[in-house]
């Protein structure tokens, strides 16, 4: 039987140069933001466990805003519903880019990371449910361990100074982007109790106007969109749908086509401008007022003894690695894909372990699933313990392979002629040109010299 001419896909192979450049730019900002996020979480934990803890709680619970508009919210509420909208806006813009011009635009290249991300959300939820219900708990927190915190993960990478190859970093970014989309769908569907229809219709009309101005009329100027975005956010909040949904919706509406021949894609340009605000201000401030948990022997004991916090911790530390690594293996096993020759399955396991850091979105969903402050404290402790366990194990695994990562990183970035293009990509282009110009023996009626095989046509 004739063999298929389809070329096998390489899982975690070298990225195309434009994609590598975009990923490097995006992750550079996220790495700085992750370091700030680590610092903010540390300050919150220290602050909440000192004699100044009363001041921390007073600031966190202080209310301000316009009561007539239903916006007299606490500081913690403003950071969760307001500032995290910026985070989800960037996530929506990144997802739009990936779907239109990125690695997710082709079914073949999208299959593996999407399967890995989907199983990386499903398995932690199942682990939570099995642990919590078997110990007499409820399914209330099933969505808490589903998300990956890309900024926190990159902050950990910066601290241990590992030279993770761009393919693994891009894989981690894709996991986080798909997780964020899954999280916002979960929030919109499962954590919306009542709907105020007029406000929801107003928010949808506002999104329609946003799309018309940005995509159809191609109106420029932030002074048009910032007031409109605030109105959309306010109407979404008033509708009963979590306000962060407005952020991801506006991100998905951004235009990805170029503005003119030399123009940049608006989605990339806007995400580039907003990402520092998201990674460096919005997410750290949310962490500052969300991660303040009173830590004691009793707190750790409660995580181990109570079914829901234990389910959250194991969902992150165990469910994530089983879901992502297992989903990746099955996807490769049952498709034409093959793992990159430069990497091993141990690398996939290490990145899957790193994805068990579910700090920001897990804390957000935890606050929605457990509105009672006493219960929420235990869930937060479970998130912190599970994320810490994932980070420690991932660091150990990544450090064991760091010499390999350093070699791959140096090969990827070497630019001896200093022209701004890594040498390995120029070598790839040269090899491709030679392959295209090489004579193909099947294009002639005569066999090449020294070939005495029978070249009669096959029946």
Buried (B, 14 or more C-beta within 10 A) or exposed (E): EEEEEEEEBBBBBBBEBEBBBBBBBBBEBBBBBBBBBBBBBEBBBBBBBEEEBEEBBEBBEEEEBEEEEEBEBBBBBBBBBBBBBBBBBBBBBBBBBBBBBBBBEEEEBBBBBBBBBBBBBBBBBBBBBBBBBEEEBEBBBBBBBBBBBBBBBBBBBBEBEBBBBBBBBBBBBBBBBBBBBBBBEBBBEEBBEEEBEEBBEBBBEBBEBBBEBBBEEEEEEEEBBEEBBBBBBBBBBBBBBBBBBBBBBBBBBBBBEEEEEEEEBBBBBBBBEBBBBBBBBBBBBBBBBBBBBBBEEEBBEBBEEBBBBBBBBBBBBBBBBBBBBBBBBEBBEEBEBEBBEBBEEBBBBBBBBBBBBBBBBBBBBBBBBBEEEEBBBBBBBBBBBBBBBBBEBBBEBBBEBBEBBBEBBEBBBEEEEEEEEBBBBBEBEEEEEEEEEEEEEEEEEEEEEEEEEEEEEEE
